[in-house]
Amino acid sequence: MYLSFLGAAREVTGSCHYLEACGKKMLVDCGMFQGRDEKDNQEDLGFAANEIDYVFLTHAHIDHTGRLPLLSKLGFRGEVYAMAATCDLCEIMLRDSAHIQEFETEWKNRKGKRAGSNIIEPLYTMQDAENVLKRFKPCMYDNLIRVAPGISIRFTDVGHLLGSASVEIYFDENGVQKKLVFSGDVGNINQPIIKDPEYIDEADYIIMESTYGDRNHETVSDYRKSLAETIKTTFDRGGNVVIPSFAVGRTQELLYFLRDIQEKHMVSGYPNFPVYVDSPLAIEAIRIFGKNIYGYFDDEAMELVKKGINPIYFPSLKTSVTSDDSKAINFLTEPVVIISASGMCEAGRIKHHLKHNLWRPESTIVFVGFQAKGTLGRTLLEGAKKVKLFGEEIEVKAEIKELPGISGHADQNGLLRWLAAFHKKTPERVFIVHGERDISDSFAKLIAEKLSLPSVAPDRGDKYDLALNECVYKAEPPVYIAKETPLPKEAPRYSPVFAKLVAAGNRLIEVIRKNEQGANRDLTVFTDQIDALSDKWDR
């Protein structure tokens, strides 16, 4: 009975946990690496895809599902268990991801052909996505499902996204019984549309996310008021409000707020201001939200439904499907609200809208979700004065604003509250995942101090024997953070020159840590210098 950590271990993305028990091999999530983690080889799964019997999904976001088509491409022929709404969302999200893989590969090959480079293949194709979608088995909340002899699962609403769940897994192997709970992404309380997280009271092992394990969300008394004030201020200047937003989940929440803002005339002088959703994926997701109402929507949203009101639609809402539709938005003369993907500004139509608005001091860029390190969104939030978009250097003159509190993730207090519900028995161990390295470590220590629970933040590659509660394989952490671990003298693969290089890397990390409180401008310059050096030698 083993558990291995193959993604989202001391990193935010690439969620993938590998289980071996009762003669079966299973995954909980199989997500894409994104942002700073993206340089990792996405194809290096760490296991044989054709040996996987089952996949259990916590929710549909790409950092939890994005490598499922790759799994199919490499031979997976098992079953994928997920909530019914998650199955519906994956239908559009995995196809969209496959389209992006094919489109970007085609673009790179055209560019590479001119430079004489070798032809590359996409990570996976649309057919790979179609193949894996045929293997989905829709489930409902709170039902105990017998997957195989000795293996049962149950999904519990965790309030992060439509259909998101914590996954409870029950093993009974050779007389040893263990219950594992994978938190998935724990939702923030009082989010619009979907319900608050439900709590679980018992587990032998807990595998828990830590995205906001080091902080609490700033208290905002009224999201609607803050958003309305931002819109009015920007419109008074004659600018656009550009909102980089995750197409699935966050966009629908924003529409919920904007419908209410317009209904209550909260933006004085602009009673029916136009709102453009410029994302085909987000538009498809709106349809799926409308399909999955009962059992998913919270009481407030259900009251609107009972009155015949669509919670995420209003007359001045406009959708942009084609590329021509998208381009036309940037030639409008009246101020508008533009909601576009991707949420971290790494790809998609949002980059075009940033190109047309970042240089305008009258416009406002509003961030409403987590921005991972290494992403364009994080760079803008940290005060970059110039950024490159489509090879062109753009001066940042627009107001850059983060709307606090609108987060799909629980903050530190919310995570501790979710964990404290396990009161029936003391878990044997809590594994902290899905968080940046320092945050995962500090949150593990906080849990030990506040809740007196044994906790650890595993590295990618670590493997645990769950019957014995011990680590049977400890992966070496990356050299750049292993300052306490001297290089073995007998290791033949390290030359003295390479040892000096590693020492220089460790010194760089120390310098970075000493500059933690530095000015945003200086840190941005420092980051650009390191990225330029890394790009030169990352070959």
Secondary structure, DSSP 8 states (H G I E B T S, - for coil): -EEEEEESSSSSS--EEEEEETTEEEEEEE----GGGGGS-TT--SS-GGG--EEE-S---HHHHTTHHHHHHTT--SEEEEEHHHHHHHHHHHHHHHHHHHHHHHHHHHHHHHHT------SS-HHHHHHHHTTEEEE-TT--EEEETTEEEEEEE-SSSTT-EEEEEEEEETTEEEEEEE--S---TT-SSB---------SEEEEE-TTTT------S-HHHHHHHHHHHHHHHT--EEEE--TTTHHHHHHHHHHHHHHTT-STT-TT--EEEE-HHHHHHHHHHHH--TTTB-HHHHHHHHTT--TT--TTEEE--SHHHHHHHTT-SS--EEEES-TTSSSSTHHHHHHHHTT-TT-EEEE-S---TTSHHHHHHTT-SEEEETTEEEE--SEEEE-TT--SS--HHHHHHHHHT--SS--SEEEEESS-HHHHHHHHHHHHHHH---EE---TT-EEETTTTEEEE-----GGG-TTS---TT-TT--HHHHHHHHHHHHHHHHHHHTTTS-HHHHHHHHHHHHHHHHHH--
